[in-house]
Amino acid sequence: MQVRSFQLSDYMRVTQLFEESLSDSCYEQTMEAFARQLSWDSDLVLIHQEDDVIKGAIIGTIDNNQGCYYRLAVHPSYRGQGVGKSLITSMQQRFQGRNVSRICIAGDEHNEPILPLFASMGFDATNVLQAFQKLRIVAG
């Protein structure tokens, strides 16, 4: 298992992962934010890869000195195997290395189903950023 920074050569496989893992509306919204984040700071896009298979990806962003988990996608075939947790933990380390003042989760309707995963890792309602639309990667 390896969690690593996104590389340009990953683009097609990560795009396919998003398409297979997210609803249509979530996919469209995510692709716009994904493009913005890649242009601003690609080190906050991580992938979970085993052998040559990309099993998951996470998009983080730093906005107003807050580290924010924007989108987590794990391929349906690999859910429940620790892929999401490994991505969340790795992103948390990136945020801490950047000395952010707070770490939060984008509180949009697409992230609601995964809030229990974050809760199992010690995050609570105070970590959910309800004003997700104000994130620069969403608003542009």
Beta strands, then each sheet from edge to edge (+ up, - down):
strand 1: 2-5
strand 2: 45-50
strand 3: 53-63
strand 4: 66-74
strand 5: 102-106
strand 6: 128-129
sheet 1: 1+ 2- 3+ 4- 5- 6-
end
